[in-house]
C-alpha cells in the first residue's frame, strides 16, 4: 500500500521572499486602502501564507493627507484615548485628525486590522505612511499597487 498522505507547507521566517509596494492614497477611500495594505503586510496575498510566521511585504503609503471617507464620517467618527485618570478620556473627530495628523488615521486603521502581540509588532514595522508624495524608499524599488 502506498502512503498517500499530503504534507501541509509551513513557511519559515528565513525563506520568505519580501517585496516592497507603494500605494497612492490620493482620492481613495480610507477603508479600501487600509484593507489592501493590511493584506499585503500580513502576507495573505501569497500562496505561502502561514498564520504564525511573518510572510508579509513592506508597504509604503503616500498622499495620506488626500484620503477620502464616505458618508458623514468626517463629523461622526471619533478617535478615543484614555489616560487612566478620572475624566481622562479624550475624543478627536476624524476631521481634526486628518488636519493635524493625517498619517495617524491610516496607521490606526491598518494596525487595528493586524493581530496584536509579537507577530503584530513585527508586521507593523514594515508599514510607512507619508502625508505627501515624497518618500525615502526609492532604493527598495517599490512596485505601485492600484486600488
Secondary structure, 3 states (H helix, E strand, C coil): CCCCCCCCCCCCHHHCCCCEEEEECCCCEHHHHHHHHHHHHHCCCCCCCCCCCCCCCEEEEECHHHCECCCCHHHHCEEEEECCCCCCEEEEEHHHHHHHCHHHHHHHHHHCCCCCCHHHHHHHCCEEECCCCCCCCHHHCCEEECC
